[in-house]
Amino acid sequence: MYTYTIILEPNYPEEGYTVRVPALPGCITYGWNKEEAIKRTKEAIDGFIEGLQKAGELIPEDIGRVELATVRVCW
């Protein structure tokens, strides 16, 4: 069993959430609410790991933390 940190990003002004799995680059999904987003994330991770196994690649472990920063740009 694997445990992964996920990032849930609210989709403003639309509804729903985009979810990213930092330890699995390219593993991205969405849901109309948090519960659906988390459910779909579990399904996306399962599919992602299955693809890695079929390709004979190692399954990455979670890094255990995510850092957030704010960047200001002017244009």
BELGI-V919640 format. One record per residue. N is the residue number from 1. RES is the residue in three letters. PHI is phi in whole degrees, 0 to 359 (999 if undefined). Layout:
n=N res=RES phi=PHI
n=N res=RES phi=PHI
This chain:
n=1 res=MET phi=999
n=2 res=TYR phi=243
n=3 res=THR phi=235
n=4 res=TYR phi=232
n=5 res=THR phi=283
n=6 res=ILE phi=237
n=7 res=ILE phi=243
n=8 res=LEU phi=260
n=9 res=GLU phi=247
n=10 res=PRO phi=298
n=11 res=ASN phi=266
n=12 res=TYR phi=266
n=13 res=PRO phi=275
n=14 res=GLU phi=286
n=15 res=GLU phi=267
n=16 res=GLY phi=99
n=17 res=TYR phi=224
n=18 res=THR phi=261
n=19 res=VAL phi=237
n=20 res=ARG phi=238
n=21 res=VAL phi=243
n=22 res=PRO phi=305
n=23 res=ALA phi=286
n=24 res=LEU phi=236
n=25 res=PRO phi=307
n=26 res=GLY phi=97
n=27 res=CYS phi=272
n=28 res=ILE phi=226
n=29 res=THR phi=211
n=30 res=TYR phi=207
n=31 res=GLY phi=200
n=32 res=TRP phi=285
n=33 res=ASN phi=214
n=34 res=LYS phi=299
n=35 res=GLU phi=299
n=36 res=GLU phi=294
n=37 res=ALA phi=298
n=38 res=ILE phi=292
n=39 res=LYS phi=300
n=40 res=ARG phi=294
n=41 res=THR phi=294
n=42 res=LYS phi=301
n=43 res=GLU phi=295
n=44 res=ALA phi=295
n=45 res=ILE phi=296
n=46 res=ASP phi=303
n=47 res=GLY phi=295
n=48 res=PHE phi=297
n=49 res=ILE phi=295
n=50 res=GLU phi=301
n=51 res=GLY phi=296
n=52 res=LEU phi=297
n=53 res=GLN phi=297
n=54 res=LYS phi=297
n=55 res=ALA phi=275
n=56 res=GLY phi=74
n=57 res=GLU phi=265
n=58 res=LEU phi=287
n=59 res=ILE phi=269
n=60 res=PRO phi=295
n=61 res=GLU phi=269
n=62 res=ASP phi=293
n=63 res=ILE phi=281
n=64 res=GLY phi=85
n=65 res=ARG phi=202
n=66 res=VAL phi=225
n=67 res=GLU phi=255
n=68 res=LEU phi=246
n=69 res=ALA phi=217
n=70 res=THR phi=250
n=71 res=VAL phi=237
n=72 res=ARG phi=257
n=73 res=VAL phi=233
n=74 res=CYS phi=238
n=75 res=TRP phi=203
